[in-house]
Amino acid sequence: MEIIGYFASLVIGISLGLIGGGGSILTVPVLVYLMGVDPVSATAYSLFIVGLTSLVGAWPKYRQGQVNLKTAIIFGTPSIVAVYATRKFIIPAIPDQLFSMEGWVMTKPLMMMLLFAVLMVAASISMIRGGNGAETSGAPVEQRFNYPLILLEGTVVGMLTGLVGAGGGFLIIPALVILSKLPMKQAVGTSLLIIAAKSLFGFTGDLSHMQMDWNLLLSVSALAIAGIFVGDALSKKVDGDKLRKGFGWFVLVMGIYIIIQQLQSLN
């Protein structure tokens, strides 16, 4: 299974390079089901893998002028604060057993996997439907920041990232388009930088109370980074909309499978 897991690590990067997101939603299932990592640790590992891969992927986007640094700072700051606080204080404070009812026990790992699976379903619907409202060409639109909504959205995305270890690109990209008036290509590049910053900062919140398997982390990260360059090259030749929808259906099936499997484990 580990060999399949390392192959899937390449897919994580390829997805990020192709469509600017989606790969991070695979990281936790890959770590849990293929690498044998427990769900709580997997969310921390995912932050490092996704953060480092996104940071490498953001560099060529920046050189191509597809990263808006002002937007990244405005949106990313509340996200970074929220994800760090979630990993540092909220996750350790959640009890291992939340509640029990008629023989059903809701544990911390089970809750996190169910929450993650629900997020996968939401992400898949977003990818299948598409339609972020962005135009990839045309005259530039004057930026007018809706600061209260950006602050709220950044905080919510940061907390979700902290809880489930996913980058949240499917939430960030539409927000950047709608709230910051960015063209789609800039939204994708800026999203990668935001994901990198908040994921890596969030990961530091786990260092004081969690043992890390650095060999696994660095191996998976290296493969994901290789994948992001493959994905970036393929993105110039493949229809991104069709890929996004196809990947969305795949994520939807995976999300439903995880929900069913976790609910069955309650019995």
C-alpha positions in Angstrom: 0.0 0.0 0.0 2.9 2.3 0.7 4.0 2.1 -3.0 0.5 3.2 -4.0 0.7 6.0 -1.4 3.9 7.3 -2.9 2.4 7.2 -6.4 -0.6 9.1 -5.0 1.8 11.7 -3.6 2.7 12.5 -7.2 -1.0 12.9 -8.0 -1.3 15.5 -5.2 1.3 17.7 -6.8 0.0 17.1 -10.3 -3.5 18.3 -9.3 -2.1 21.4 -7.7 -0.1 22.2 -10.8 -3.0 21.5 -13.2 -5.9 23.2 -11.5 -4.4 25.2 -8.6 -6.1 23.2 -6.0 -7.7 19.8 -5.2 -4.5 18.0 -4.4 -4.5 19.0 -0.8 -7.9 17.3 -0.3 -6.2 14.0 -1.2 -3.4 14.3 1.2 -5.1 13.2 4.4 -6.8 10.1 2.8 -3.5 9.1 1.3 -1.7 9.4 4.6 -4.4 7.6 6.6 -5.5 4.8 4.2 -2.2 4.2 2.3 0.5 5.2 4.7 -1.1 4.1 8.0 -0.9 7.5 9.7 -3.5 8.2 12.4 -6.0 10.9 11.4 -4.9 13.6 13.9 -1.3 13.3 12.9 -2.3 13.1 9.2 -3.9 16.6 9.4 -0.6 18.0 10.7 1.5 16.1 8.1 -0.9 17.4 5.4 -0.2 21.0 6.4 3.5 20.6 5.9 3.2 18.6 2.6 0.6 20.9 1.1 2.4 24.1 2.4 5.8 23.2 1.0 4.4 22.0 -2.3 2.2 25.1 -2.8 5.2 27.3 -1.9 7.3 25.7 -4.6 4.3 25.9 -7.0 3.7 29.6 -6.3 7.3 30.6 -7.4 6.8 30.2 -11.2 3.4 31.8 -10.9 5.0 34.8 -9.2 7.6 35.0 -11.9 4.8 35.0 -14.5 3.1 37.9 -12.7 0.2 35.7 -11.5 0.6 36.4 -7.8 -1.0 39.5 -6.2 1.1 40.1 -3.1 -1.2 42.8 -1.6 -4.2 40.4 -1.8 -2.2 37.6 -0.4 -1.2 39.6 2.6 -4.8 41.0 3.2 -6.5 37.6 2.9 -3.6 35.5 4.2 -3.1 37.3 7.5 -6.4 36.3 9.2 -6.0 32.7 7.8 -2.5 32.3 9.2 -3.6 33.5 12.7 -6.7 31.3 12.6 -4.8 28.1 11.4 -2.0 28.6 13.9 -4.4 29.1 16.8 -6.5 26.1 15.8 -3.4 23.7 15.6 -1.8 25.2 18.7 -4.8 25.5 21.1 -8.0 24.0 19.7 -6.8 20.6 18.4 -5.0 19.7 21.7 -8.0 20.8 23.7 -10.4 18.5 21.9 -11.0 15.4 24.1 -10.2 11.9 22.6 -13.8 10.9 23.2 -16.4 13.6 22.5 -19.6 11.8 23.4 -21.3 8.4 23.3 -24.9 7.5 22.5 -26.5 4.0 22.6 -23.2 2.3 22.2 -21.9 4.7 19.5 -18.7 6.5 20.5 -17.7 9.7 18.7 -13.9 9.9 19.0 -11.6 12.8 18.1 -10.1 10.9 15.0 -13.5 9.9 13.9 -14.9 13.4 14.1 -11.9 14.8 12.2 -12.3 12.2 9.4 -16.0 12.8 9.1 -15.5 16.6 9.0 -12.8 16.1 6.4 -15.1 13.9 4.3 -17.9 16.5 4.4 -15.3 19.1 3.2 -14.3 16.7 0.4 -18.0 16.5 -0.8 -18.3 20.3 -0.6 -15.0 20.7 -2.6 -16.1 18.2 -5.2 -19.4 20.0 -5.8 -17.5 23.3 -6.2 -15.1 21.7 -8.7 -17.9 19.9 -10.7 -20.1 23.0 -10.9 -17.2 25.3 -11.8 -18.2 28.8 -12.6 -16.1 30.9 -10.2 -17.3 34.0 -12.0 -13.9 34.9 -13.2 -12.8 35.9 -16.6 -9.4 34.7 -17.8 -8.9 37.6 -20.1 -10.0 41.1 -20.8 -9.4 44.5 -19.2 -8.1 44.5 -15.7 -10.7 45.2 -13.0 -10.1 47.8 -10.4 -9.6 46.2 -7.0 -11.9 47.1 -4.2 -11.4 45.1 -1.1 -14.4 44.1 1.0 -12.4 44.0 4.2 -15.0 42.7 6.6 -15.9 39.8 4.3 -12.2 39.1 3.5 -11.4 39.0 7.2 -14.3 36.6 7.9 -13.6 34.4 4.9 -9.9 34.2 5.8 -10.6 33.3 9.4 -13.1 30.6 8.4 -10.7 29.1 5.8 -7.9 29.2 8.4 -9.9 27.3 11.0 -11.0 24.7 8.5 -7.4 24.3 7.4 -6.3 23.8 11.0 -9.1 21.3 11.7 -8.8 19.0 8.7 -5.4 19.8 7.2 -6.6 20.8 3.7 -5.4 23.9 2.0 -8.8 25.2 1.1 -8.1 26.3 -2.4 -11.6 25.6 -3.5 -12.8 28.2 -1.0 -10.0 30.7 -1.5 -10.1 31.0 -5.3 -13.8 32.0 -5.5 -13.3 34.4 -2.6 -10.4 36.1 -4.3 -12.3 36.4 -7.5 -15.5 37.7 -5.9 -14.2 39.7 -3.0 -10.9 40.9 -4.4 -11.8 41.1 -8.1 -8.8 39.1 -9.3 -8.7 37.4 -12.7 -8.8 33.7 -12.5 -5.1 33.1 -13.3 -4.1 35.6 -10.6 -6.5 34.0 -8.2 -4.9 30.6 -8.7 -1.4 31.9 -8.2 -2.3 34.0 -5.2 -4.2 31.1 -3.7 -1.1 28.9 -3.9 0.9 31.5 -1.9 -1.8 31.9 0.7 -2.1 28.1 1.1 1.6 27.8 1.5 1.9 30.5 4.2 -1.1 29.4 6.3 -0.3 25.7 6.0 3.3 26.0 7.0 2.6 28.5 9.9 -0.2 26.2 11.0 2.2 23.2 11.0 4.5 25.0 13.5 1.6 25.0 16.0 1.9 21.2 16.1 5.7 21.0 16.7 5.5 21.4 20.4 3.1 18.6 21.1 3.4 16.1 18.3 6.1 13.7 17.2 6.9 14.0 13.4 8.0 11.3 11.0 10.4 13.5 9.0 11.4 10.7 6.6 7.8 10.2 5.6 7.1 13.9 5.4 10.1 14.7 3.3 9.6 11.7 1.0 5.9 12.5 0.3 6.7 16.3 -0.1 9.5 15.6 -2.6 7.1 13.5 -4.8 4.3 16.1 -4.5 6.8 18.8 -5.5 7.9 16.8 -8.6 4.2 16.3 -9.4 3.4 20.1 -9.3 6.0 20.7 -12.0 4.5 17.9 -14.1 1.0 19.4 -13.5 2.2 22.9 -14.4 3.6 21.6 -17.7 0.4 19.6 -18.5 -1.8 22.6 -17.7 -0.5 24.3 -20.9 -1.8 21.4 -23.0 -4.9 20.1 -21.2 -8.3 21.6 -20.8 -8.4 22.7 -17.2 -12.2 22.8 -16.9 -12.6 19.2 -18.0 -9.9 18.1 -15.6 -11.4 20.0 -12.7 -14.8 18.4 -13.2 -13.3 14.9 -13.6 -11.2 15.3 -10.5 -14.3 16.7 -8.7 -16.3 13.5 -9.4 -13.3 11.4 -8.1 -13.2 13.5 -4.9 -17.0 13.2 -4.5 -16.8 9.4 -4.6 -13.9 9.3 -2.2 -15.7 11.6 0.2 -18.9 9.5 0.2 -16.8 6.4 0.7 -15.0 7.8 3.7 -18.3 9.0 5.3 -19.8 5.5 4.9 -16.7 3.8 6.2 -16.4 6.0 9.2 -20.1 5.7 10.1 -19.8 1.9 9.8 -17.0 2.0 12.3 -19.4 3.4 14.9 -21.2 0.0 15.2 
